Amino acid sequence: MKKMLFILVLLISTAVIFHAKAQVKNNNNYDFFDTVVNNHNQIFPASGIPSAIEMVLKYCKVVDFNFYDLQIKWQNKTDGSFRDFDKKELYGITFSQKFNLPRDESFPMDSLFQAIENELKSGKKVIIALQVETGWSIFVVYKQTPDGEFVSYSKHGSHTTIFRNTKEIVKKSNGTEIMTYSIVPHL
């Protein structure tokens, strides 16, 4: 009986310690995927642009996880583009459209990839338009892998799409445009 009691106490102690360490890790490590993407939804089929901007705002901790105001205003607008948010300040974050150029063999692919890499190295995410089977979808570039590829996320409803070959997709499309952002300093 003492042996059973000892094992039970050991198991409970281990579970409590493991649970405590897991909670500390989550509180100290603000992970974009776990914290933002998993708790976000694209609520209209054509609200990809404002959905991605909302994910960035949530990542920057300037809005709460129930914030969907941009998508609600946009709804299913089909004639929108990154231009709708270019040079627009939202909650202390200013968004900028970049690489709005013809998608052809002269597209500055290396400059685009370097710009994305620089943003990621500075701790930011990048909003990007990627051509998929059904047309163009909006993604958020999350990180760069050790082999240099970019990992990107998009939402459709509560479903998450993950691309681990973002550069390859951009090359097949002969380029794309991105949105970057800067935090407006408070005076």
Backbone as CSV, one residue per row, in Angstrom:
resi,resn,N_x,N_y,N_z,CA_x,CA_y,CA_z,C_x,C_y,C_z
1,MET,0.818,-1.194,0.000,0.000,0.000,0.000,0.869,1.268,0.000
2,LYS,1.969,1.271,0.790,2.867,2.425,0.810,3.473,2.650,-0.563
3,LYS,3.816,1.557,-1.254,4.415,1.668,-2.585,3.420,2.291,-3.564
4,MET,2.146,1.883,-3.499,1.108,2.440,-4.370,0.907,3.928,-4.080
5,LEU,0.894,4.286,-2.804,0.732,5.673,-2.411,1.911,6.512,-2.912
6,PHE,3.124,5.987,-2.772,4.331,6.673,-3.246,4.251,6.906,-4.759
7,ILE,3.847,5.904,-5.521,3.745,6.024,-6.976,2.683,7.059,-7.346
8,LEU,1.558,7.029,-6.649,0.494,7.987,-6.915,0.967,9.420,-6.643
9,VAL,1.650,9.634,-5.530,2.182,10.962,-5.197,3.211,11.386,-6.242
10,LEU,4.056,10.480,-6.668,5.068,10.775,-7.670,4.413,11.177,-9.000
11,LEU,3.401,10.455,-9.408,2.698,10.775,-10.653,2.019,12.138,-10.581
12,ILE,1.358,12.411,-9.480,0.679,13.698,-9.322,1.700,14.834,-9.306
13,SER,2.802,14.652,-8.599,3.853,15.682,-8.546,4.421,15.953,-9.924
14,THR,4.677,14.889,-10.661,5.220,15.041,-12.010,4.233,15.785,-12.897
15,ALA,2.954,15.440,-12.803,1.934,16.103,-13.610,1.830,17.584,-13.261
16,VAL,1.873,17.910,-11.980,1.794,19.309,-11.552,3.010,20.084,-12.046
17,ILE,4.184,19.523,-11.921,5.407,20.196,-12.380,5.366,20.384,-13.888
18,PHE,4.975,19.342,-14.631,4.899,19.437,-16.082,3.900,20.516,-16.496
19,HIS,2.731,20.536,-15.850,1.703,21.521,-16.164,2.202,22.938,-15.861
20,ALA,2.870,23.108,-14.741,3.400,24.425,-14.368,4.441,24.896,-15.375
21,LYS,5.332,23.993,-15.803,6.349,24.378,-16.791,5.700,24.739,-18.117
22,ALA,4.675,23.983,-18.519,3.985,24.282,-19.769,3.326,25.655,-19.697
23,GLN,2.731,26.000,-18.559,2.093,27.307,-18.430,3.126,28.423,-18.463
24,VAL,4.231,28.242,-17.821,5.283,29.264,-17.829,5.780,29.474,-19.246
25,LYS,5.974,28.384,-19.986,6.454,28.494,-21.359,5.461,29.291,-22.198
26,ASN,4.179,28.996,-22.091,3.178,29.720,-22.876,3.131,31.188,-22.500
27,ASN,3.289,31.498,-21.224,3.217,32.893,-20.799,4.453,33.687,-21.218
28,ASN,5.593,33.038,-21.291,6.828,33.742,-21.621,7.149,33.742,-23.108
29,ASN,6.561,32.829,-23.869,6.882,32.695,-25.280,5.650,33.033,-26.113
30,TYR,5.550,34.269,-26.587,4.403,34.722,-27.364,4.561,34.203,-28.781
31,ASP,3.987,33.048,-29.062,4.137,32.405,-30.357,3.027,32.855,-31.302
32,PHE,3.394,33.333,-32.462,2.431,33.848,-33.428,1.376,32.811,-33.785
33,PHE,1.799,31.585,-34.071,0.834,30.560,-34.472,-0.097,30.194,-33.328
34,ASP,0.479,29.816,-32.189,-0.341,29.370,-31.061,-1.232,30.478,-30.516
35,THR,-0.712,31.674,-30.433,-1.433,32.746,-29.779,-2.352,33.508,-30.721
36,VAL,-1.914,33.766,-31.929,-2.704,34.593,-32.838,-3.487,33.746,-33.841
37,VAL,-2.785,32.969,-34.649,-3.441,32.252,-35.744,-4.512,31.296,-35.231
38,ASN,-4.198,30.525,-34.219,-5.182,29.566,-33.694,-6.409,30.239,-33.105
39,ASN,-6.303,31.481,-32.688,-7.423,32.194,-32.067,-8.084,33.203,-33.002
40,HIS,-7.809,33.094,-34.284,-8.335,34.060,-35.248,-9.155,33.337,-36.320
41,ASN,-10.141,34.031,-36.864,-10.955,33.500,-37.960,-11.078,34.538,-39.060
42,GLN,-11.125,34.056,-40.294,-11.500,34.927,-41.399,-13.000,34.747,-41.527
43,ILE,-13.774,35.787,-41.258,-15.215,35.617,-41.100,-16.029,35.798,-42.379
44,PHE,-15.421,36.305,-43.444,-16.088,36.411,-44.737,-15.162,35.812,-45.798
45,PRO,-15.714,35.179,-46.838,-14.856,34.575,-47.861,-13.874,35.545,-48.518
46,ALA,-14.261,36.814,-48.684,-13.398,37.781,-49.368,-12.744,38.780,-48.417
47,SER,-12.624,38.443,-47.137,-12.029,39.404,-46.187,-10.594,39.036,-45.800
48,GLY,-9.845,38.469,-46.740,-8.474,38.045,-46.456,-7.535,39.170,-46.078
49,ILE,-7.645,40.312,-46.746,-6.741,41.430,-46.447,-6.984,41.960,-45.035
50,PRO,-8.224,42.349,-44.682,-8.407,42.823,-43.310,-8.166,41.731,-42.262
51,SER,-8.403,40.484,-42.614,-8.132,39.384,-41.686,-6.637,39.324,-41.356
52,ALA,-5.788,39.428,-42.372,-4.336,39.400,-42.153,-3.889,40.614,-41.340
53,ILE,-4.467,41.771,-41.614,-4.120,42.969,-40.854,-4.539,42.801,-39.398
54,GLU,-5.707,42.217,-39.171,-6.141,41.949,-37.792,-5.173,41.005,-37.088
55,MET,-4.656,39.997,-37.803,-3.682,39.088,-37.173,-2.427,39.844,-36.756
56,VAL,-1.969,40.761,-37.601,-0.792,41.561,-37.257,-1.090,42.453,-36.053
57,LEU,-2.246,43.079,-36.030,-2.615,43.933,-34.893,-2.680,43.117,-33.600
58,LYS,-3.191,41.898,-33.695,-3.252,41.020,-32.524,-1.844,40.599,-32.102
59,TYR,-0.982,40.314,-33.076,0.408,39.969,-32.775,1.115,41.126,-32.067
60,CYS,0.831,42.342,-32.493,1.437,43.526,-31.884,0.777,43.898,-30.559
61,LYS,-0.244,43.174,-30.171,-0.955,43.360,-28.900,-1.601,44.733,-28.772
62,VAL,-2.098,45.265,-29.896,-2.778,46.558,-29.841,-4.297,46.403,-29.884
63,VAL,-4.771,45.200,-30.175,-6.203,44.877,-30.115,-6.324,43.525,-29.418
64,ASP,-7.528,43.214,-28.938,-7.700,41.925,-28.263,-8.086,40.831,-29.265
65,PHE,-8.168,39.605,-28.783,-8.410,38.469,-29.672,-9.826,38.410,-30.221
66,ASN,-10.732,39.226,-29.706,-12.094,39.272,-30.230,-12.273,40.389,-31.251
67,PHE,-11.184,41.011,-31.686,-11.246,42.137,-32.614,-11.454,41.642,-34.050
68,TYR,-12.574,42.031,-34.650,-12.882,41.696,-36.044,-13.479,42.906,-36.766
69,ASP,-13.248,44.098,-36.246,-13.859,45.310,-36.789,-13.521,45.548,-38.265
70,LEU,-12.286,45.280,-38.661,-11.886,45.531,-40.051,-12.628,44.610,-41.013
71,GLN,-12.747,43.336,-40.640,-13.474,42.398,-41.499,-14.969,42.722,-41.543
72,ILE,-15.523,43.107,-40.413,-16.951,43.441,-40.374,-17.231,44.634,-41.295
73,LYS,-16.355,45.619,-41.290,-16.522,46.780,-42.172,-16.326,46.381,-43.651
74,TRP,-15.346,45.538,-43.937,-14.984,45.106,-45.299,-16.009,44.131,-45.871
75,GLN,-16.428,43.179,-45.060,-17.321,42.070,-45.423,-16.790,41.329,-46.642
76,ASN,-17.550,41.244,-47.719,-17.134,40.496,-48.911,-16.727,41.415,-50.058
77,LYS,-16.114,42.520,-49.733,-15.655,43.473,-50.749,-14.699,42.749,-51.705
78,THR,-15.032,42.744,-52.979,-14.194,42.013,-53.949,-13.302,42.933,-54.773
79,ASP,-13.467,44.237,-54.637,-12.631,45.162,-55.396,-11.570,45.824,-54.518
80,GLY,-11.278,45.232,-53.371,-10.282,45.793,-52.465,-8.888,45.294,-52.776
81,SER,-7.908,46.001,-52.238,-6.507,45.610,-52.419,-5.691,46.142,-51.239
82,PHE,-4.405,45.846,-51.255,-3.513,46.375,-50.224,-3.557,47.902,-50.201
83,ARG,-3.868,48.496,-51.347,-3.938,49.956,-51.461,-4.921,50.552,-50.433
84,ASP,-5.967,49.778,-50.072,-6.952,50.269,-49.097,-6.340,50.516,-47.713
85,PHE,-5.207,49.884,-47.429,-4.567,50.042,-46.122,-3.188,50.697,-46.218
86,ASP,-2.769,51.082,-47.432,-1.454,51.689,-47.618,-1.382,53.040,-46.909
87,LYS,-0.354,53.214,-46.106,-0.096,54.446,-45.341,-1.205,54.737,-44.332
88,LYS,-1.938,53.722,-43.947,-3.028,53.892,-42.979,-2.532,53.480,-41.600
89,GLU,-2.786,54.352,-40.621,-2.432,54.043,-39.237,-3.655,53.458,-38.536
90,LEU,-3.442,52.298,-37.925,-4.489,51.621,-37.163,-3.923,51.245,-35.807
91,TYR,-4.461,51.832,-34.760,-4.075,51.483,-33.391,-2.563,51.624,-33.157
92,GLY,-1.980,52.655,-33.762,-0.560,52.913,-33.572,0.359,52.128,-34.502
93,ILE,-0.206,51.428,-35.468,0.572,50.655,-36.443,0.267,51.224,-37.828
94,THR,1.313,51.604,-38.578,1.126,52.127,-39.929,1.532,51.053,-40.935
95,PHE,0.627,50.752,-41.862,0.849,49.718,-42.874,1.323,50.348,-44.179
96,SER,2.176,49.610,-44.911,2.726,50.116,-46.171,2.705,49.028,-47.234
97,GLN,2.143,49.365,-48.383,2.120,48.461,-49.527,3.466,48.550,-50.235
98,LYS,4.020,47.393,-50.600,5.318,47.382,-51.288,5.303,46.360,-52.419
99,PHE,6.104,46.617,-53.426,6.278,45.735,-54.584,4.993,45.602,-55.398
100,ASN,4.255,46.710,-55.514,3.077,46.745,-56.378,3.576,47.019,-57.794
101,LEU,4.125,45.981,-58.413,4.800,46.080,-59.708,4.233,45.033,-60.667
102,PRO,4.480,45.209,-61.959,4.050,44.160,-62.901,4.693,42.823,-62.536
103,ARG,3.909,41.782,-62.624,4.405,40.433,-62.321,4.884,39.795,-63.620
104,ASP,6.167,39.988,-63.862,6.772,39.452,-65.080,8.229,39.101,-64.814
105,GLU,8.963,38.796,-65.862,10.351,38.354,-65.703,11.284,39.432,-65.157
106,SER,10.867,40.692,-65.184,11.706,41.766,-64.649,11.403,42.067,-63.170
107,PHE,10.493,41.320,-62.560,10.150,41.564,-61.156,11.395,41.375,-60.281
108,PRO,11.670,42.296,-59.344,12.883,42.217,-58.503,12.735,41.186,-57.361
109,MET,12.756,39.923,-57.743,12.513,38.819,-56.806,13.473,38.849,-55.614
110,ASP,14.761,39.041,-55.883,15.749,39.051,-54.792,15.470,40.187,-53.806
111,SER,15.081,41.349,-54.319,14.769,42.484,-53.435,13.544,42.189,-52.579
112,LEU,12.545,41.557,-53.174,11.348,41.182,-52.420,11.713,40.224,-51.282
113,PHE,12.454,39.180,-51.605,12.808,38.189,-50.590,13.700,38.794,-49.502
114,GLN,14.589,39.712,-49.887,15.438,40.382,-48.898,14.600,41.277,-47.989
115,ALA,13.614,41.963,-48.558,12.735,42.822,-47.751,11.968,41.988,-46.729
116,ILE,11.453,40.839,-47.154,10.722,39.959,-46.230,11.666,39.459,-45.134
117,GLU,12.838,39.023,-45.531,13.817,38.525,-44.562,14.172,39.601,-43.534
118,ASN,14.368,40.819,-43.987,14.710,41.922,-43.072,13.590,42.180,-42.069
119,GLU,12.343,42.151,-42.534,11.207,42.358,-41.633,11.151,41.240,-40.580
120,LEU,11.327,40.002,-41.023,11.286,38.871,-40.093,12.410,38.970,-39.067
121,LYS,13.605,39.356,-39.516,14.743,39.489,-38.594,14.493,40.578,-37.551
122,SER,13.674,41.562,-37.896,13.375,42.639,-36.945,12.210,42.275,-36.024
123,GLY,11.721,41.041,-36.136,10.653,40.579,-35.258,9.253,40.848,-35.770
124,LYS,9.138,41.293,-36.994,7.824,41.598,-37.569,7.357,40.451,-38.461
125,LYS,6.099,40.502,-38.831,5.504,39.588,-39.791,5.268,40.379,-41.065
126,VAL,5.014,39.692,-42.183,4.793,40.356,-43.464,3.513,39.804,-44.084
127,ILE,2.652,40.686,-44.527,1.437,40.267,-45.223,1.780,40.130,-46.698
128,ILE,1.328,39.037,-47.307,1.710,38.739,-48.685,0.522,38.157,-49.451
129,ALA,0.429,38.510,-50.731,-0.566,37.919,-51.624,0.089,36.744,-52.338
130,LEU,-0.534,35.568,-52.260,0.011,34.380,-52.917,-1.030,33.789,-53.866
131,GLN,-0.551,33.431,-55.052,-1.451,32.829,-56.031,-1.627,31.353,-55.690
132,VAL,-2.880,30.979,-55.484,-3.232,29.587,-55.183,-4.147,29.084,-56.300
133,GLU,-4.574,27.843,-56.208,-5.397,27.247,-57.266,-6.646,28.056,-57.590
134,THR,-7.251,28.668,-56.574,-8.520,29.379,-56.771,-8.345,30.867,-57.035
135,GLY,-7.141,31.348,-57.146,-6.882,32.777,-57.361,-5.816,33.270,-56.395
136,TRP,-5.965,34.493,-55.922,-4.998,35.084,-55.004,-5.569,35.057,-53.593
137,SER,-4.767,34.607,-52.645,-5.144,34.602,-51.232,-4.121,35.409,-50.445
138,ILE,-4.538,35.853,-49.282,-3.679,36.685,-48.447,-3.148,35.851,-47.287
139,PHE,-1.852,35.919,-47.090,-1.151,35.162,-46.059,-0.334,36.108,-45.189
140,VAL,0.090,35.603,-44.053,1.039,36.310,-43.201,2.294,35.457,-43.141
141,VAL,3.413,36.048,-43.585,4.694,35.330,-43.507,5.120,35.340,-42.047
142,TYR,5.314,34.155,-41.526,5.548,33.945,-40.097,7.029,33.856,-39.751
143,LYS,7.785,33.099,-40.549,9.204,32.909,-40.225,9.956,32.418,-41.446
144,GLN,11.281,32.408,-41.313,12.157,31.857,-42.332,12.788,30.599,-41.763
145,THR,12.806,29.537,-42.554,13.373,28.264,-42.114,14.887,28.296,-42.283
146,PRO,15.604,27.366,-41.666,17.065,27.338,-41.819,17.529,27.222,-43.274
147,ASP,16.714,26.617,-44.139,17.108,26.499,-45.548,16.718,27.735,-46.372
148,GLY,16.190,28.791,-45.717,15.902,30.052,-46.390,14.481,30.225,-46.891
149,GLU,13.661,29.202,-46.804,12.271,29.290,-47.266,11.435,30.045,-46.234
150,PHE,10.309,30.587,-46.668,9.400,31.303,-45.776,8.174,30.440,-45.480
151,VAL,7.703,30.496,-44.231,6.489,29.805,-43.811,5.396,30.863,-43.668
152,SER,4.230,30.605,-44.284,3.134,31.571,-44.293,1.828,30.918,-43.861
153,TYR,0.982,31.720,-43.189,-0.313,31.248,-42.715,-1.431,32.093,-43.300
154,SER,-2.560,31.434,-43.538,-3.772,32.124,-43.933,-4.947,31.455,-43.236
155,LYS,-6.023,32.178,-43.114,-7.238,31.634,-42.504,-8.366,31.660,-43.530
156,HIS,-9.219,30.666,-43.461,-10.477,30.648,-44.211,-11.507,30.122,-43.238
157,GLY,-12.291,31.024,-42.689,-13.123,30.638,-41.548,-12.182,30.341,-40.396
158,SER,-12.362,29.192,-39.766,-11.448,28.794,-38.690,-10.334,27.890,-39.193
159,HIS,-10.394,27.511,-40.484,-9.372,26.627,-41.065,-8.082,27.402,-41.337
160,THR,-6.967,26.812,-40.947,-5.661,27.425,-41.179,-4.962,26.729,-42.336
161,THR,-4.471,27.521,-43.277,-3.643,27.001,-44.366,-2.210,27.415,-44.085
162,ILE,-1.296,26.452,-44.201,0.122,26.707,-43.959,0.889,26.380,-45.235
163,PHE,1.662,27.343,-45.712,2.557,27.104,-46.844,3.988,27.191,-46.339
164,ARG,4.744,26.171,-46.645,6.159,26.140,-46.275,7.053,26.357,-47.500
165,ASN,6.441,26.758,-48.606,7.166,26.987,-49.858,6.772,28.330,-50.475
166,THR,6.720,29.344,-49.660,6.268,30.670,-50.091,7.114,31.207,-51.242
167,LYS,8.428,31.082,-51.156,9.296,31.595,-52.231,8.978,30.911,-53.557
168,GLU,8.799,29.620,-53.513,8.485,28.852,-54.726,7.189,29.353,-55.367
169,ILE,6.172,29.606,-54.546,4.885,30.098,-55.044,5.055,31.475,-55.676
170,VAL,5.817,32.348,-55.026,6.050,33.698,-55.551,6.795,33.634,-56.882
171,LYS,7.797,32.763,-56.974,8.558,32.628,-58.226,7.659,32.159,-59.368
172,LYS,6.768,31.213,-59.106,5.844,30.719,-60.137,4.902,31.817,-60.609
173,SER,4.612,32.782,-59.736,3.706,33.885,-60.060,4.423,35.073,-60.678
174,ASN,5.739,34.987,-60.815,6.568,36.101,-61.304,6.454,37.330,-60.413
175,GLY,6.332,37.093,-59.103,6.314,38.194,-58.154,4.989,38.329,-57.433
176,THR,4.982,39.252,-56.486,3.776,39.557,-55.727,3.997,40.844,-54.958
177,GLU,2.959,41.302,-54.282,3.108,42.476,-53.436,3.016,42.065,-51.973
178,ILE,3.554,42.922,-51.126,3.533,42.666,-49.689,3.061,43.916,-48.959
179,MET,2.741,43.721,-47.689,2.479,44.836,-46.784,3.386,44.672,-45.585
180,THR,4.064,45.747,-45.253,4.873,45.782,-44.041,4.221,46.780,-43.095
181,TYR,4.777,46.898,-41.919,4.198,47.831,-40.960,5.274,48.401,-40.065
182,SER,4.953,49.540,-39.492,5.846,50.153,-38.508,4.994,50.622,-37.332
183,ILE,5.619,50.623,-36.185,4.930,51.057,-34.977,5.154,52.546,-34.823
184,VAL,4.074,53.286,-34.696,4.150,54.740,-34.565,4.609,55.065,-33.156
185,PRO,5.717,55.814,-33.032,6.196,56.168,-31.695,5.223,57.121,-30.993
186,HIS,5.020,56.895,-29.714,4.161,57.781,-28.920,5.000,58.924,-28.381
187,LEU,4.478,60.129,-28.500,5.218,61.311,-28.025,4.861,61.635,-26.620
